[in-house]
Amino acid sequence: MSKTIKPTHRAVATSAEAAFGEVVKLIKGARQRIARVANAEVIELYWHIGQYLHQRIEADGWAKGTVEQLAAHIAQREPGRRGFSAQNLWRMRQFFQAYPQSSKLSTLLREIPWSSHLHILSRTKREEEREFYLHMTVRQGWQVREVARQIDGGLFERAVLHPPKASTALKEMQPQAVQHFKDAYLLDFLALPDPHSEAELHRSLLMNLGRFLTELGRDFCYIGSEYPVQVGGQDFALDLLFFHRGLNCLVAIELKVTAFELEHLGKLNFYLEALDRDVKKPHENPAIGLLLCASKDSEVVKYALSRTLSPALVAQYQTQLPDRHMLAAKLHEFYALSAPEIVTPKARKRKARKG
């Protein structure tokens, strides 16, 4: 006598996912598109309100009291509508003043939520700094907390003062690759003891893999830890292996809790050769190596990378937020040295007499 076997709960769930999963994807996709459209409309509205306030303040002398009356009027005519307090109206004016020519960054501005805009407006000073964080927020898909963290970590200052240290081979093979890496990675979320071992660093990165991926960048995909590499009759283990979707290549990361040494680069080059020979797929680009050290002498790194034949970079990791005031001072000095000399008429005459 045959016995009827009832499907298990897991089997029913699997069957339902196969049958109805596509509908759920359509709903989620529509919800995301609606949210993007709604956010774009809100940002557009705030920019135009900011423009209106700016014009009335400049032309008619509107002051703090008038703006407070406007906020009260909006609250009376639009009960329950949030976001139009006097303080936020002033922020809208600041928003317009920061981006008066909306056509230049219009698409970019609409892709970022208001809360992220507020962080960028309140914590940055230079026009190029604001644009930098706008582009990075959209490109990396940062949430508001990550925007604040990156600004507090002085990412803009570090990017200007210390561009990534890459080998000549990498610059020639994939010139666009450098923009996906940093000279220093901020790992303040690891809460590592000082001093710490490579094993502790490695283990902590794996425990905080999601945040580490955010710090690396949006297109990095995790493949494995202590990735096995066999050459000849010997077995080796690569610390961390990732894949970069934009660059279409494997990215090998070696960890060092000491200062950079020349021998470190030789080991990384060995791993890159093994990956290209035995792991890389035919349609992929050559693997890139990232040596992540506790510290480095930039001049030594420059010499070491200039002759290596491998596409590699050397960066350092930081376990604490850098001093933004010091970074800002260095950036000010950098811009002062980079700016062309302003020659006044008197100075021109003195120079002519000396000549």
C-alpha positions as CSV (number, residue, x, y, z in Angstrom):
1,M,0.0,0.0,0.0
2,S,1.5,3.3,-1.1
3,K,2.0,6.0,1.4
4,T,1.4,9.7,0.5
5,I,4.4,11.8,1.4
6,K,3.5,15.4,2.4
7,P,5.9,18.1,1.3
8,T,8.0,19.6,4.0
9,H,7.7,23.3,5.0
10,R,11.1,24.0,3.4
11,A,10.0,22.3,0.1
12,V,6.8,24.4,0.0
13,A,8.8,27.6,0.6
14,T,11.3,26.7,-2.1
15,S,8.5,26.0,-4.5
16,A,6.8,29.2,-3.7
17,E,10.0,31.2,-4.2
18,A,10.5,29.6,-7.6
19,A,6.9,30.3,-8.6
20,F,6.3,33.8,-7.1
21,G,9.8,35.1,-6.6
22,E,9.7,37.1,-9.9
23,V,6.6,39.0,-8.8
24,V,8.4,40.0,-5.5
25,K,11.4,41.2,-7.5
26,L,9.1,43.4,-9.7
27,I,7.5,44.9,-6.6
28,K,10.9,45.7,-5.0
29,G,12.2,47.1,-8.2
30,A,9.1,49.4,-8.6
31,R,9.4,50.5,-4.9
32,Q,13.1,51.5,-5.5
33,R,12.2,53.4,-8.6
34,I,9.4,55.2,-6.8
35,A,11.7,56.1,-4.0
36,R,14.3,57.5,-6.4
37,V,11.7,59.6,-8.2
38,A,10.2,60.9,-4.9
39,N,13.7,61.8,-3.7
40,A,14.5,63.6,-6.9
41,E,11.3,65.7,-6.6
42,V,12.0,66.6,-3.0
43,I,15.6,67.8,-3.8
44,E,14.3,69.8,-6.8
45,L,11.6,71.4,-4.6
46,Y,14.2,72.3,-1.9
47,W,16.5,73.8,-4.4
48,H,13.8,76.0,-5.9
49,I,12.6,77.1,-2.4
50,G,16.2,77.9,-1.6
51,Q,16.4,80.0,-4.8
52,Y,13.2,81.8,-4.0
53,L,14.3,82.6,-0.4
54,H,17.7,83.8,-1.7
55,Q,16.1,86.2,-4.2
56,R,13.7,87.6,-1.7
57,I,16.4,88.1,0.9
58,E,18.6,89.9,-1.6
59,A,15.9,91.9,-3.2
60,D,13.4,92.6,-0.4
61,G,15.5,92.3,2.7
62,W,13.8,89.3,4.1
63,A,15.3,88.4,7.5
64,K,15.0,85.7,10.2
65,G,11.6,86.9,11.3
66,T,10.1,86.7,7.9
67,V,11.4,83.2,7.3
68,E,9.9,82.2,10.6
69,Q,6.6,83.6,9.5
70,L,6.9,81.7,6.3
71,A,7.5,78.4,8.2
72,A,4.4,79.1,10.4
73,H,2.3,79.9,7.3
74,I,3.4,76.6,5.6
75,A,2.6,74.7,8.8
76,Q,-0.9,76.3,8.9
77,R,-1.7,75.6,5.2
78,E,0.0,72.2,5.0
79,P,-0.7,70.6,8.4
80,G,1.3,67.5,9.1
81,R,3.8,68.3,6.4
82,R,7.3,68.0,7.9
83,G,10.6,69.4,6.7
84,F,9.6,73.1,6.4
85,S,10.8,74.5,9.7
86,A,12.5,77.9,9.7
87,Q,15.8,76.1,10.3
88,N,15.3,73.8,7.3
89,L,14.2,76.7,5.1
90,W,17.5,78.4,5.9
91,R,19.3,75.2,4.9
92,M,17.4,75.2,1.6
93,R,18.8,78.7,0.9
94,Q,22.3,77.4,1.8
95,F,21.7,74.4,-0.5
96,F,20.9,76.8,-3.4
97,Q,23.9,79.0,-2.6
98,A,26.2,76.0,-2.7
99,Y,24.9,74.9,-6.1
100,P,23.5,78.1,-7.8
101,Q,24.1,76.6,-11.3
102,S,21.9,73.5,-10.9
103,S,22.4,72.4,-14.5
104,K,26.0,71.4,-13.8
105,L,25.2,68.9,-11.0
106,S,21.4,68.6,-11.4
107,T,21.3,64.8,-12.0
108,L,23.8,64.2,-9.2
109,L,22.0,66.3,-6.7
110,R,18.7,64.5,-7.2
111,E,20.3,61.1,-6.5
112,I,21.3,61.9,-2.9
113,P,18.8,62.1,0.0
114,W,18.4,65.4,1.9
115,S,20.0,64.0,5.1
116,S,23.3,63.3,3.1
117,H,23.2,66.7,1.5
118,L,23.0,68.3,5.0
119,H,26.1,66.4,6.1
120,I,28.0,67.5,3.0
121,L,26.9,71.1,3.3
122,S,27.7,71.5,7.0
123,R,31.0,69.6,7.0
124,T,32.7,70.8,3.9
125,K,34.1,74.2,2.9
126,R,35.4,74.0,-0.7
127,E,33.4,73.7,-3.8
128,E,35.6,70.9,-5.1
129,E,35.3,69.1,-1.8
130,R,31.4,69.2,-2.0
131,E,31.5,67.8,-5.5
132,F,33.9,65.1,-4.5
133,Y,31.6,63.8,-1.8
134,L,28.6,64.1,-4.1
135,H,30.2,61.9,-6.7
136,M,31.5,59.4,-4.2
137,T,28.2,59.1,-2.5
138,V,26.4,58.3,-5.7
139,R,29.2,56.0,-7.1
140,Q,29.6,54.1,-3.8
141,G,26.0,54.1,-2.8
142,W,26.8,55.4,0.7
143,Q,24.1,55.7,3.3
144,V,24.1,58.9,5.4
145,R,26.2,57.4,8.2
146,E,28.9,56.4,5.8
147,V,28.9,59.9,4.3
148,A,29.5,61.3,7.7
149,R,32.2,58.8,8.5
150,Q,34.1,59.4,5.3
151,I,34.0,63.2,5.8
152,D,35.1,62.8,9.4
153,G,37.9,60.6,8.1
154,G,39.1,63.4,5.8
155,L,38.7,61.3,2.6
156,F,38.9,64.3,0.4
157,E,42.0,65.8,2.0
158,R,43.7,62.4,1.9
159,A,42.8,61.9,-1.7
160,V,44.3,65.2,-2.7
161,L,47.4,65.1,-0.5
162,H,48.1,61.4,-0.9
163,P,47.0,59.8,-4.1
164,P,47.2,56.0,-4.4
165,K,50.7,54.5,-4.7
166,A,50.5,52.3,-7.8
167,S,53.1,50.5,-9.9
168,T,54.0,51.7,-13.4
169,A,52.8,48.4,-14.7
170,L,49.3,49.0,-13.3
171,K,49.1,52.5,-14.7
172,E,50.0,51.2,-18.1
173,M,47.7,48.1,-18.0
174,Q,44.6,49.7,-16.5
175,P,45.0,53.5,-16.2
176,Q,41.5,53.8,-14.7
177,A,42.3,51.3,-12.0
178,V,44.0,53.8,-9.6
179,Q,40.7,55.7,-9.0
180,H,39.3,52.6,-7.3
181,F,42.0,52.4,-4.7
182,K,43.2,54.6,-1.8
183,D,46.5,55.5,-0.3
184,A,45.1,54.7,3.2
185,Y,42.2,52.7,4.3
186,L,40.2,53.7,7.4
187,L,39.6,50.6,9.6
188,D,38.4,52.4,12.7
189,F,35.5,49.9,13.0
190,L,37.8,47.0,13.9
191,A,38.5,48.0,17.5
192,L,41.9,46.3,17.3
193,P,44.3,46.3,20.3
194,D,47.6,48.1,20.0
195,P,49.8,46.4,19.1
196,H,48.0,43.6,17.3
197,S,49.0,40.6,15.2
198,E,48.3,39.8,11.6
199,A,46.0,37.0,12.8
200,E,44.0,39.5,14.8
201,L,43.8,41.9,11.9
202,H,42.8,39.2,9.5
203,R,40.2,37.8,11.9
204,S,38.7,41.2,12.7
205,L,38.4,42.1,9.0
206,L,36.4,38.9,8.3
207,M,34.2,39.6,11.3
208,N,33.5,43.0,9.9
209,L,33.5,42.0,6.2
210,G,30.5,44.1,5.3
211,R,32.1,47.3,6.6
212,F,35.4,46.4,5.0
213,L,33.7,46.0,1.6
214,T,32.2,49.4,2.1
215,E,35.6,50.9,2.8
216,L,37.1,49.1,-0.2
217,G,34.4,50.3,-2.6
218,R,31.1,49.3,-4.2
219,D,32.4,47.0,-7.0
220,F,34.6,44.8,-4.7
221,C,33.2,41.3,-4.3
222,Y,34.6,38.9,-1.6
223,I,35.9,35.5,-2.8
224,G,37.9,34.0,0.0
225,S,40.2,34.1,3.0
226,E,43.6,32.3,3.1
227,Y,42.9,31.5,-0.5
228,P,44.9,28.3,-1.4
229,V,47.6,28.7,-4.1
230,Q,49.6,25.7,-5.2
231,V,52.9,26.1,-7.1
232,G,55.0,23.1,-7.8
233,G,54.7,20.8,-4.8
234,Q,54.2,23.6,-2.3
235,D,51.0,25.1,-0.9
236,F,50.6,28.8,-0.2
237,A,47.7,30.8,1.3
238,L,46.8,34.3,0.0
239,D,45.4,36.5,2.9
240,L,42.3,37.8,1.1
241,L,41.0,37.5,-2.5
242,F,38.4,39.7,-4.0
243,F,37.0,40.4,-7.5
244,H,36.4,43.9,-8.9
245,R,33.4,44.0,-11.2
246,G,34.3,47.3,-12.9
247,L,37.9,46.4,-13.6
248,N,37.0,42.7,-14.4
249,C,39.9,41.3,-12.4
250,L,40.9,39.5,-9.3
251,V,42.3,41.6,-6.5
252,A,44.7,40.0,-4.0
253,I,45.2,41.7,-0.7
254,E,48.2,40.9,1.6
255,L,48.1,42.1,5.2
256,K,51.1,43.4,7.1
257,V,51.0,44.8,10.6
258,T,54.5,46.3,10.2
259,A,56.0,49.0,8.0
260,F,56.4,48.3,4.3
261,E,59.4,46.2,3.4
262,L,60.7,45.4,-0.1
263,E,60.3,41.7,0.6
264,H,56.6,42.1,1.0
265,L,56.2,43.2,-2.6
266,G,58.1,40.2,-3.9
267,K,55.6,37.8,-2.2
268,L,52.7,39.7,-3.6
269,N,54.1,39.5,-7.1
270,F,54.5,35.8,-6.7
271,Y,50.8,35.4,-5.8
272,L,49.7,37.6,-8.8
273,E,51.7,35.4,-11.1
274,A,50.0,32.2,-9.7
275,L,46.6,33.8,-9.9
276,D,47.0,34.8,-13.6
277,R,48.3,31.3,-14.5
278,D,46.0,29.1,-12.6
279,V,42.9,31.0,-11.4
280,K,42.1,33.9,-13.8
281,K,39.5,33.1,-16.4
282,P,40.2,33.8,-20.1
283,H,37.9,36.8,-20.3
284,E,39.3,38.5,-17.2
285,N,42.1,41.1,-16.9
286,P,45.3,40.4,-15.1
287,A,45.0,40.2,-11.3
288,I,45.9,43.3,-9.2
289,G,47.7,43.2,-5.9
290,L,47.1,45.4,-2.9
291,L,49.7,45.4,-0.1
292,L,48.0,46.7,3.1
293,C,50.6,47.8,5.7
294,A,50.6,49.4,9.1
295,S,52.8,52.2,7.7
296,K,55.0,53.0,4.8
297,D,57.8,55.4,3.6
298,S,56.3,56.9,0.5
299,E,59.7,57.4,-1.1
300,V,60.7,53.8,-0.6
301,V,57.3,52.7,-2.0
302,K,57.8,54.9,-5.0
303,Y,61.2,53.3,-5.8
304,A,59.9,49.8,-5.2
305,L,56.8,50.2,-7.5
306,S,58.6,51.9,-10.3
307,R,60.4,48.8,-11.5
308,T,58.0,46.0,-10.5
309,L,56.4,44.3,-13.5
310,S,53.2,43.5,-11.6
311,P,50.1,45.6,-11.4
312,A,50.3,46.4,-7.7
313,L,49.6,49.1,-5.1
314,V,50.9,49.7,-1.6
315,A,48.6,51.3,1.0
316,Q,48.4,51.6,4.7
317,Y,45.6,51.0,7.1
318,Q,44.5,53.3,9.9
319,T,42.7,52.1,13.0
320,Q,41.7,55.6,14.2
321,L,40.2,58.6,12.6
322,P,42.9,61.0,11.4
323,D,43.1,64.6,12.7
324,R,41.0,66.5,10.3
325,H,42.3,69.9,11.5
326,M,45.9,68.8,10.7
327,L,44.7,67.5,7.3
328,A,42.9,70.7,6.6
329,A,46.0,72.7,7.4
330,K,48.1,70.6,5.1
331,L,45.5,70.9,2.4
332,H,45.5,74.7,2.8
333,E,49.3,74.7,2.5
334,F,49.0,72.4,-0.6
335,Y,46.6,74.8,-2.4
336,A,48.7,77.8,-1.5
337,L,51.8,76.2,-3.0
338,S,49.9,75.0,-6.1
339,A,48.2,78.3,-6.8
340,P,49.9,80.6,-9.4
341,E,51.7,83.5,-7.9
342,I,49.7,86.7,-8.0
343,V,51.9,89.5,-9.2
344,T,50.8,93.1,-8.3
345,P,51.8,96.1,-10.4
346,K,54.2,97.3,-7.7
347,A,55.8,93.8,-7.5
348,R,56.1,93.8,-11.3
349,K,57.9,97.2,-11.3
350,R,60.3,96.0,-8.5
351,K,61.1,92.9,-10.5
352,A,61.7,95.0,-13.7
353,R,64.1,97.3,-11.8
354,K,66.0,94.3,-10.4
355,G,66.3,92.8,-13.9
